[in-house]
Amino acid sequence: MRVRPGTPADAECVAELHTASWRSAYAGLMPATYLHGPLAEEHREKWRSRTAAATRAAGHCLLLAEERGELCGFVHLQPARDGRVHVDNLHVRPGRVGTGLGRLLLRRGLAWAAATSPGRDVFLEVLRGNDRAIVFYERQGGLRTAERPLRLASGLVLDEIEYTWPAALVGRLTAADAQDAPQA
């Protein structure tokens, strides 16, 4: 598995995987008319804009996991207004869920956050009802810190749960990963 930074040239494949992931994970949580309607174009526009902006702005991180030329997963982090680091997206191709790829990407994202924003908490949001993701985040040390409504551009309002990795935990996790890494 190769993990590399994303570029503007990756926008289309990131949008495709993002859409496939939502269609799989959010079936039954979001209306099918949305998942199979405007969602794909919304994601294309979002990733075209984000990948272009990320090349101009410091503080953003897009990491792609590839195997044999196929995008298998990605993580995107950015600074939050409150000073924390936001894991804005973490997605694994539906056929690759449960293979350890999500853990790899989350840990690489946490390592990036520890290196670029030391002493900052890291957080993400997950939709209530996305039980597989909730279990995953809790197994990875995420602490449930808030619950609130999520208002999507499409007008949908859904419940989301916030998970936080306190800065001290981020540091411990990344240090443990560094110790476990094979030595050259």
Summary of the structure (lengths in Angstrom):
residues: 184
radius of gyration: 15.9
end to end distance: 17.8
largest distance: 51.4
contacts: 538
relative contact order: 0.14
helix: 43%
strand: 30%
